[in-house]
Amino acid sequence: MTAVRQTVEPMTVQVLYFDGCPNYEALLPHLRELLRTAGEGRDLELVRVEDGSAAERERFLGSPTVRIDGEDVEPGASHRTDFGLKCRLYATPEGLRGVPADEWILSAVARLGGSADRSS
C-alpha cells in the first residue's frame, strides 16, 4: 500500500476596496478578529480596485467585498452583475450595513475549508 500525501493550499481571504471607502477600513480589524476566533489567523489580501474597468474585471460589487477562496461571502452574490466603483450595502439580518454579516463570513470559512482541513 502506498501512502499518498495531500497538500492543501491555505485559505485565501481577500478584501476588495477602493481608496476613500470608510467601511473597508472599519472592517479590517473586525474581520481579522473574526477569522482568529474561527481558527483562521491568515493574513488578509487587500485588493485595491482603481477604476470602472478594474471593477468589471474583478466582478467588484462594491467596497468592501470579502471573498474567501475567490467566493463572495454574501449569499447570492455570484448571481449579481451590478459591478462598479461604489460603496457596497449588505442586506444583513440586522438591516442594511456597510459590511457583511459575521455569520456569512463564518459560514464561508466553514464551507470552503475551515482550519481543520488547512495546513499552516
Phi and psi in radians as a Rosetta constraint file:
Dihedral C 1 N 2 CA 2 C 2 CIRCULARHARMONIC -1.743 0.35
Dihedral N 2 CA 2 C 2 N 3 CIRCULARHARMONIC 2.302 0.35
Dihedral C 2 N 3 CA 3 C 3 CIRCULARHARMONIC -1.405 0.35
Dihedral N 3 CA 3 C 3 N 4 CIRCULARHARMONIC 2.370 0.35
Dihedral C 3 N 4 CA 4 C 4 CIRCULARHARMONIC -1.938 0.35
Dihedral N 4 CA 4 C 4 N 5 CIRCULARHARMONIC 2.189 0.35
Dihedral C 4 N 5 CA 5 C 5 CIRCULARHARMONIC -1.753 0.35
Dihedral N 5 CA 5 C 5 N 6 CIRCULARHARMONIC 2.163 0.35
Dihedral C 5 N 6 CA 6 C 6 CIRCULARHARMONIC -1.848 0.35
Dihedral N 6 CA 6 C 6 N 7 CIRCULARHARMONIC 2.269 0.35
Dihedral C 6 N 7 CA 7 C 7 CIRCULARHARMONIC -1.762 0.35
Dihedral N 7 CA 7 C 7 N 8 CIRCULARHARMONIC 2.254 0.35
Dihedral C 7 N 8 CA 8 C 8 CIRCULARHARMONIC -1.943 0.35
Dihedral N 8 CA 8 C 8 N 9 CIRCULARHARMONIC 2.225 0.35
Dihedral C 8 N 9 CA 9 C 9 CIRCULARHARMONIC -1.206 0.35
Dihedral N 9 CA 9 C 9 N 10 CIRCULARHARMONIC 2.522 0.35
Dihedral C 9 N 10 CA 10 C 10 CIRCULARHARMONIC -1.085 0.35
Dihedral N 10 CA 10 C 10 N 11 CIRCULARHARMONIC 2.586 0.35
Dihedral C 10 N 11 CA 11 C 11 CIRCULARHARMONIC -1.118 0.35
Dihedral N 11 CA 11 C 11 N 12 CIRCULARHARMONIC 2.420 0.35
Dihedral C 11 N 12 CA 12 C 12 CIRCULARHARMONIC -1.781 0.35
Dihedral N 12 CA 12 C 12 N 13 CIRCULARHARMONIC 2.216 0.35
Dihedral C 12 N 13 CA 13 C 13 CIRCULARHARMONIC -2.051 0.35
Dihedral N 13 CA 13 C 13 N 14 CIRCULARHARMONIC 2.040 0.35
Dihedral C 13 N 14 CA 14 C 14 CIRCULARHARMONIC -1.994 0.35
Dihedral N 14 CA 14 C 14 N 15 CIRCULARHARMONIC 2.505 0.35
Dihedral C 14 N 15 CA 15 C 15 CIRCULARHARMONIC -2.112 0.35
Dihedral N 15 CA 15 C 15 N 16 CIRCULARHARMONIC 1.997 0.35
Dihedral C 15 N 16 CA 16 C 16 CIRCULARHARMONIC -1.646 0.35
Dihedral N 16 CA 16 C 16 N 17 CIRCULARHARMONIC 2.410 0.35
Dihedral C 16 N 17 CA 17 C 17 CIRCULARHARMONIC -2.721 0.35
Dihedral N 17 CA 17 C 17 N 18 CIRCULARHARMONIC 2.987 0.35
Dihedral C 17 N 18 CA 18 C 18 CIRCULARHARMONIC -2.187 0.35
Dihedral N 18 CA 18 C 18 N 19 CIRCULARHARMONIC 2.667 0.35
Dihedral C 18 N 19 CA 19 C 19 CIRCULARHARMONIC -1.012 0.35
Dihedral N 19 CA 19 C 19 N 20 CIRCULARHARMONIC 2.379 0.35
Dihedral C 19 N 20 CA 20 C 20 CIRCULARHARMONIC 1.652 0.35
Dihedral N 20 CA 20 C 20 N 21 CIRCULARHARMONIC -0.084 0.35
Dihedral C 20 N 21 CA 21 C 21 CIRCULARHARMONIC -1.309 0.35
Dihedral N 21 CA 21 C 21 N 22 CIRCULARHARMONIC 2.062 0.35
Dihedral C 21 N 22 CA 22 C 22 CIRCULARHARMONIC -1.258 0.35
Dihedral N 22 CA 22 C 22 N 23 CIRCULARHARMONIC -0.454 0.35
Dihedral C 22 N 23 CA 23 C 23 CIRCULARHARMONIC -1.334 0.35
Dihedral N 23 CA 23 C 23 N 24 CIRCULARHARMONIC -0.570 0.35
Dihedral C 23 N 24 CA 24 C 24 CIRCULARHARMONIC -1.201 0.35
Dihedral N 24 CA 24 C 24 N 25 CIRCULARHARMONIC -0.657 0.35
Dihedral C 24 N 25 CA 25 C 25 CIRCULARHARMONIC -1.144 0.35
Dihedral N 25 CA 25 C 25 N 26 CIRCULARHARMONIC -0.665 0.35
Dihedral C 25 N 26 CA 26 C 26 CIRCULARHARMONIC -1.235 0.35
Dihedral N 26 CA 26 C 26 N 27 CIRCULARHARMONIC -0.543 0.35
Dihedral C 26 N 27 CA 27 C 27 CIRCULARHARMONIC -1.215 0.35
Dihedral N 27 CA 27 C 27 N 28 CIRCULARHARMONIC -0.653 0.35
Dihedral C 27 N 28 CA 28 C 28 CIRCULARHARMONIC -0.952 0.35
Dihedral N 28 CA 28 C 28 N 29 CIRCULARHARMONIC -0.934 0.35
Dihedral C 28 N 29 CA 29 C 29 CIRCULARHARMONIC -1.120 0.35
Dihedral N 29 CA 29 C 29 N 30 CIRCULARHARMONIC -0.639 0.35
Dihedral C 29 N 30 CA 30 C 30 CIRCULARHARMONIC -1.164 0.35
Dihedral N 30 CA 30 C 30 N 31 CIRCULARHARMONIC -0.744 0.35
Dihedral C 30 N 31 CA 31 C 31 CIRCULARHARMONIC -1.107 0.35
Dihedral N 31 CA 31 C 31 N 32 CIRCULARHARMONIC -0.757 0.35
Dihedral C 31 N 32 CA 32 C 32 CIRCULARHARMONIC -1.037 0.35
Dihedral N 32 CA 32 C 32 N 33 CIRCULARHARMONIC -0.769 0.35
Dihedral C 32 N 33 CA 33 C 33 CIRCULARHARMONIC -1.153 0.35
Dihedral N 33 CA 33 C 33 N 34 CIRCULARHARMONIC -0.733 0.35
Dihedral C 33 N 34 CA 34 C 34 CIRCULARHARMONIC -1.061 0.35
Dihedral N 34 CA 34 C 34 N 35 CIRCULARHARMONIC -0.775 0.35
Dihedral C 34 N 35 CA 35 C 35 CIRCULARHARMONIC -1.161 0.35
Dihedral N 35 CA 35 C 35 N 36 CIRCULARHARMONIC -0.689 0.35
Dihedral C 35 N 36 CA 36 C 36 CIRCULARHARMONIC -1.059 0.35
Dihedral N 36 CA 36 C 36 N 37 CIRCULARHARMONIC -0.784 0.35
Dihedral C 36 N 37 CA 37 C 37 CIRCULARHARMONIC -1.051 0.35
Dihedral N 37 CA 37 C 37 N 38 CIRCULARHARMONIC -0.621 0.35
Dihedral C 37 N 38 CA 38 C 38 CIRCULARHARMONIC -1.421 0.35
Dihedral N 38 CA 38 C 38 N 39 CIRCULARHARMONIC 0.016 0.35
Dihedral C 38 N 39 CA 39 C 39 CIRCULARHARMONIC 1.491 0.35
Dihedral N 39 CA 39 C 39 N 40 CIRCULARHARMONIC 0.267 0.35
Dihedral C 39 N 40 CA 40 C 40 CIRCULARHARMONIC -2.064 0.35
Dihedral N 40 CA 40 C 40 N 41 CIRCULARHARMONIC 1.492 0.35
Dihedral C 40 N 41 CA 41 C 41 CIRCULARHARMONIC -1.491 0.35
Dihedral N 41 CA 41 C 41 N 42 CIRCULARHARMONIC 0.524 0.35
Dihedral C 41 N 42 CA 42 C 42 CIRCULARHARMONIC -1.191 0.35
Dihedral N 42 CA 42 C 42 N 43 CIRCULARHARMONIC 2.667 0.35
Dihedral C 42 N 43 CA 43 C 43 CIRCULARHARMONIC -1.250 0.35
Dihedral N 43 CA 43 C 43 N 44 CIRCULARHARMONIC 2.618 0.35
Dihedral C 43 N 44 CA 44 C 44 CIRCULARHARMONIC -1.546 0.35
Dihedral N 44 CA 44 C 44 N 45 CIRCULARHARMONIC 2.478 0.35
Dihedral C 44 N 45 CA 45 C 45 CIRCULARHARMONIC -1.716 0.35
Dihedral N 45 CA 45 C 45 N 46 CIRCULARHARMONIC 2.001 0.35
Dihedral C 45 N 46 CA 46 C 46 CIRCULARHARMONIC -1.584 0.35
Dihedral N 46 CA 46 C 46 N 47 CIRCULARHARMONIC 2.221 0.35
Dihedral C 46 N 47 CA 47 C 47 CIRCULARHARMONIC -2.100 0.35
Dihedral N 47 CA 47 C 47 N 48 CIRCULARHARMONIC 1.891 0.35
Dihedral C 47 N 48 CA 48 C 48 CIRCULARHARMONIC -1.462 0.35
Dihedral N 48 CA 48 C 48 N 49 CIRCULARHARMONIC 2.220 0.35
Dihedral C 48 N 49 CA 49 C 49 CIRCULARHARMONIC -1.761 0.35
Dihedral N 49 CA 49 C 49 N 50 CIRCULARHARMONIC 2.092 0.35
Dihedral C 49 N 50 CA 50 C 50 CIRCULARHARMONIC -1.679 0.35
Dihedral N 50 CA 50 C 50 N 51 CIRCULARHARMONIC -0.438 0.35
Dihedral C 50 N 51 CA 51 C 51 CIRCULARHARMONIC -2.757 0.35
Dihedral N 51 CA 51 C 51 N 52 CIRCULARHARMONIC 3.114 0.35
Dihedral C 51 N 52 CA 52 C 52 CIRCULARHARMONIC -1.060 0.35
Dihedral N 52 CA 52 C 52 N 53 CIRCULARHARMONIC -0.658 0.35
Dihedral C 52 N 53 CA 53 C 53 CIRCULARHARMONIC -1.112 0.35
Dihedral N 53 CA 53 C 53 N 54 CIRCULARHARMONIC -0.751 0.35
Dihedral C 53 N 54 CA 54 C 54 CIRCULARHARMONIC -1.152 0.35
Dihedral N 54 CA 54 C 54 N 55 CIRCULARHARMONIC -0.628 0.35
Dihedral C 54 N 55 CA 55 C 55 CIRCULARHARMONIC -1.077 0.35
Dihedral N 55 CA 55 C 55 N 56 CIRCULARHARMONIC -0.761 0.35
Dihedral C 55 N 56 CA 56 C 56 CIRCULARHARMONIC -1.131 0.35
Dihedral N 56 CA 56 C 56 N 57 CIRCULARHARMONIC -0.832 0.35
Dihedral C 56 N 57 CA 57 C 57 CIRCULARHARMONIC -1.057 0.35
Dihedral N 57 CA 57 C 57 N 58 CIRCULARHARMONIC -0.711 0.35
Dihedral C 57 N 58 CA 58 C 58 CIRCULARHARMONIC -1.479 0.35
Dihedral N 58 CA 58 C 58 N 59 CIRCULARHARMONIC -0.077 0.35
Dihedral C 58 N 59 CA 59 C 59 CIRCULARHARMONIC 0.969 0.35
Dihedral N 59 CA 59 C 59 N 60 CIRCULARHARMONIC 0.866 0.35
Dihedral C 59 N 60 CA 60 C 60 CIRCULARHARMONIC -1.513 0.35
Dihedral N 60 CA 60 C 60 N 61 CIRCULARHARMONIC 1.993 0.35
Dihedral C 60 N 61 CA 61 C 61 CIRCULARHARMONIC -1.546 0.35
Dihedral N 61 CA 61 C 61 N 62 CIRCULARHARMONIC 0.028 0.35
Dihedral C 61 N 62 CA 62 C 62 CIRCULARHARMONIC 2.247 0.35
Dihedral N 62 CA 62 C 62 N 63 CIRCULARHARMONIC 2.952 0.35
Dihedral C 62 N 63 CA 63 C 63 CIRCULARHARMONIC -1.817 0.35
Dihedral N 63 CA 63 C 63 N 64 CIRCULARHARMONIC 2.298 0.35
Dihedral C 63 N 64 CA 64 C 64 CIRCULARHARMONIC -1.550 0.35
Dihedral N 64 CA 64 C 64 N 65 CIRCULARHARMONIC 2.607 0.35
Dihedral C 64 N 65 CA 65 C 65 CIRCULARHARMONIC -2.022 0.35
Dihedral N 65 CA 65 C 65 N 66 CIRCULARHARMONIC 2.281 0.35
Dihedral C 65 N 66 CA 66 C 66 CIRCULARHARMONIC -1.930 0.35
Dihedral N 66 CA 66 C 66 N 67 CIRCULARHARMONIC 2.200 0.35
Dihedral C 66 N 67 CA 67 C 67 CIRCULARHARMONIC -2.186 0.35
Dihedral N 67 CA 67 C 67 N 68 CIRCULARHARMONIC 2.408 0.35
Dihedral C 67 N 68 CA 68 C 68 CIRCULARHARMONIC -2.059 0.35
Dihedral N 68 CA 68 C 68 N 69 CIRCULARHARMONIC 2.121 0.35
Dihedral C 68 N 69 CA 69 C 69 CIRCULARHARMONIC 0.892 0.35
Dihedral N 69 CA 69 C 69 N 70 CIRCULARHARMONIC 0.693 0.35
Dihedral C 69 N 70 CA 70 C 70 CIRCULARHARMONIC 1.459 0.35
Dihedral N 70 CA 70 C 70 N 71 CIRCULARHARMONIC -0.057 0.35
Dihedral C 70 N 71 CA 71 C 71 CIRCULARHARMONIC -1.842 0.35
Dihedral N 71 CA 71 C 71 N 72 CIRCULARHARMONIC 2.228 0.35
Dihedral C 71 N 72 CA 72 C 72 CIRCULARHARMONIC -1.069 0.35
Dihedral N 72 CA 72 C 72 N 73 CIRCULARHARMONIC 2.394 0.35
Dihedral C 72 N 73 CA 73 C 73 CIRCULARHARMONIC -1.300 0.35
Dihedral N 73 CA 73 C 73 N 74 CIRCULARHARMONIC -0.320 0.35
Dihedral C 73 N 74 CA 74 C 74 CIRCULARHARMONIC -1.307 0.35
Dihedral N 74 CA 74 C 74 N 75 CIRCULARHARMONIC 2.164 0.35
Dihedral C 74 N 75 CA 75 C 75 CIRCULARHARMONIC -1.005 0.35
Dihedral N 75 CA 75 C 75 N 76 CIRCULARHARMONIC 2.321 0.35
Dihedral C 75 N 76 CA 76 C 76 CIRCULARHARMONIC 1.482 0.35
Dihedral N 76 CA 76 C 76 N 77 CIRCULARHARMONIC -0.097 0.35
Dihedral C 76 N 77 CA 77 C 77 CIRCULARHARMONIC -1.097 0.35
Dihedral N 77 CA 77 C 77 N 78 CIRCULARHARMONIC -0.501 0.35
Dihedral C 77 N 78 CA 78 C 78 CIRCULARHARMONIC -1.139 0.35
Dihedral N 78 CA 78 C 78 N 79 CIRCULARHARMONIC -0.289 0.35
Dihedral C 78 N 79 CA 79 C 79 CIRCULARHARMONIC -1.610 0.35
Dihedral N 79 CA 79 C 79 N 80 CIRCULARHARMONIC -0.119 0.35
Dihedral C 79 N 80 CA 80 C 80 CIRCULARHARMONIC -1.474 0.35
Dihedral N 80 CA 80 C 80 N 81 CIRCULARHARMONIC 2.684 0.35
Dihedral C 80 N 81 CA 81 C 81 CIRCULARHARMONIC -2.336 0.35
Dihedral N 81 CA 81 C 81 N 82 CIRCULARHARMONIC 0.231 0.35
Dihedral C 81 N 82 CA 82 C 82 CIRCULARHARMONIC -1.518 0.35
Dihedral N 82 CA 82 C 82 N 83 CIRCULARHARMONIC 1.071 0.35
Dihedral C 82 N 83 CA 83 C 83 CIRCULARHARMONIC -1.314 0.35
Dihedral N 83 CA 83 C 83 N 84 CIRCULARHARMONIC 2.571 0.35
Dihedral C 83 N 84 CA 84 C 84 CIRCULARHARMONIC 2.932 0.35
Dihedral N 84 CA 84 C 84 N 85 CIRCULARHARMONIC 2.939 0.35
Dihedral C 84 N 85 CA 85 C 85 CIRCULARHARMONIC -1.503 0.35
Dihedral N 85 CA 85 C 85 N 86 CIRCULARHARMONIC 1.645 0.35
Dihedral C 85 N 86 CA 86 C 86 CIRCULARHARMONIC -2.740 0.35
Dihedral N 86 CA 86 C 86 N 87 CIRCULARHARMONIC 2.878 0.35
Dihedral C 86 N 87 CA 87 C 87 CIRCULARHARMONIC -1.304 0.35
Dihedral N 87 CA 87 C 87 N 88 CIRCULARHARMONIC 2.535 0.35
Dihedral C 87 N 88 CA 88 C 88 CIRCULARHARMONIC -1.865 0.35
Dihedral N 88 CA 88 C 88 N 89 CIRCULARHARMONIC 2.343 0.35
Dihedral C 88 N 89 CA 89 C 89 CIRCULARHARMONIC -1.960 0.35
Dihedral N 89 CA 89 C 89 N 90 CIRCULARHARMONIC 2.393 0.35
Dihedral C 89 N 90 CA 90 C 90 CIRCULARHARMONIC -1.916 0.35
Dihedral N 90 CA 90 C 90 N 91 CIRCULARHARMONIC 2.301 0.35
Dihedral C 90 N 91 CA 91 C 91 CIRCULARHARMONIC -1.505 0.35
Dihedral N 91 CA 91 C 91 N 92 CIRCULARHARMONIC 1.442 0.35
Dihedral C 91 N 92 CA 92 C 92 CIRCULARHARMONIC -1.485 0.35
Dihedral N 92 CA 92 C 92 N 93 CIRCULARHARMONIC 2.953 0.35
Dihedral C 92 N 93 CA 93 C 93 CIRCULARHARMONIC -1.038 0.35
Dihedral N 93 CA 93 C 93 N 94 CIRCULARHARMONIC -0.384 0.35
Dihedral C 93 N 94 CA 94 C 94 CIRCULARHARMONIC -1.614 0.35
Dihedral N 94 CA 94 C 94 N 95 CIRCULARHARMONIC 0.039 0.35
Dihedral C 94 N 95 CA 95 C 95 CIRCULARHARMONIC 1.953 0.35
Dihedral N 95 CA 95 C 95 N 96 CIRCULARHARMONIC -3.009 0.35
Dihedral C 95 N 96 CA 96 C 96 CIRCULARHARMONIC -1.202 0.35
Dihedral N 96 CA 96 C 96 N 97 CIRCULARHARMONIC 2.286 0.35
Dihedral C 96 N 97 CA 97 C 97 CIRCULARHARMONIC -2.399 0.35
Dihedral N 97 CA 97 C 97 N 98 CIRCULARHARMONIC 2.752 0.35
Dihedral C 97 N 98 CA 98 C 98 CIRCULARHARMONIC -1.524 0.35
Dihedral N 98 CA 98 C 98 N 99 CIRCULARHARMONIC 0.060 0.35
Dihedral C 98 N 99 CA 99 C 99 CIRCULARHARMONIC -2.423 0.35
Dihedral N 99 CA 99 C 99 N 100 CIRCULARHARMONIC 2.692 0.35
Dihedral C 99 N 100 CA 100 C 100 CIRCULARHARMONIC -1.209 0.35
Dihedral N 100 CA 100 C 100 N 101 CIRCULARHARMONIC 2.723 0.35
Dihedral C 100 N 101 CA 101 C 101 CIRCULARHARMONIC -1.158 0.35
Dihedral N 101 CA 101 C 101 N 102 CIRCULARHARMONIC 2.473 0.35
Dihedral C 101 N 102 CA 102 C 102 CIRCULARHARMONIC -0.947 0.35
Dihedral N 102 CA 102 C 102 N 103 CIRCULARHARMONIC -0.738 0.35
Dihedral C 102 N 103 CA 103 C 103 CIRCULARHARMONIC -1.118 0.35
Dihedral N 103 CA 103 C 103 N 104 CIRCULARHARMONIC -0.508 0.35
Dihedral C 103 N 104 CA 104 C 104 CIRCULARHARMONIC -1.169 0.35
Dihedral N 104 CA 104 C 104 N 105 CIRCULARHARMONIC -0.748 0.35
Dihedral C 104 N 105 CA 105 C 105 CIRCULARHARMONIC -1.131 0.35
Dihedral N 105 CA 105 C 105 N 106 CIRCULARHARMONIC -0.838 0.35
Dihedral C 105 N 106 CA 106 C 106 CIRCULARHARMONIC -1.114 0.35
Dihedral N 106 CA 106 C 106 N 107 CIRCULARHARMONIC -0.661 0.35
Dihedral C 106 N 107 CA 107 C 107 CIRCULARHARMONIC -1.128 0.35
Dihedral N 107 CA 107 C 107 N 108 CIRCULARHARMONIC -0.736 0.35
Dihedral C 107 N 108 CA 108 C 108 CIRCULARHARMONIC -1.134 0.35
Dihedral N 108 CA 108 C 108 N 109 CIRCULARHARMONIC -0.694 0.35
Dihedral C 108 N 109 CA 109 C 109 CIRCULARHARMONIC -1.057 0.35
Dihedral N 109 CA 109 C 109 N 110 CIRCULARHARMONIC -0.822 0.35
Dihedral C 109 N 110 CA 110 C 110 CIRCULARHARMONIC -1.148 0.35
Dihedral N 110 CA 110 C 110 N 111 CIRCULARHARMONIC -0.759 0.35
Dihedral C 110 N 111 CA 111 C 111 CIRCULARHARMONIC -1.217 0.35
Dihedral N 111 CA 111 C 111 N 112 CIRCULARHARMONIC -0.676 0.35
Dihedral C 111 N 112 CA 112 C 112 CIRCULARHARMONIC -1.666 0.35
Dihedral N 112 CA 112 C 112 N 113 CIRCULARHARMONIC 0.186 0.35
Dihedral C 112 N 113 CA 113 C 113 CIRCULARHARMONIC 1.970 0.35
Dihedral N 113 CA 113 C 113 N 114 CIRCULARHARMONIC 1.199 0.35
Dihedral C 113 N 114 CA 114 C 114 CIRCULARHARMONIC -1.008 0.35
Dihedral N 114 CA 114 C 114 N 115 CIRCULARHARMONIC -3.100 0.35
Dihedral C 114 N 115 CA 115 C 115 CIRCULARHARMONIC -1.054 0.35
Dihedral N 115 CA 115 C 115 N 116 CIRCULARHARMONIC -0.434 0.35
Dihedral C 115 N 116 CA 116 C 116 CIRCULARHARMONIC -1.139 0.35
Dihedral N 116 CA 116 C 116 N 117 CIRCULARHARMONIC -0.455 0.35
Dihedral C 116 N 117 CA 117 C 117 CIRCULARHARMONIC -1.818 0.35
Dihedral N 117 CA 117 C 117 N 118 CIRCULARHARMONIC 0.025 0.35
Dihedral C 117 N 118 CA 118 C 118 CIRCULARHARMONIC -1.947 0.35
Dihedral N 118 CA 118 C 118 N 119 CIRCULARHARMONIC 2.585 0.35
Dihedral C 118 N 119 CA 119 C 119 CIRCULARHARMONIC -1.600 0.35
Dihedral N 119 CA 119 C 119 N 120 CIRCULARHARMONIC 2.752 0.35
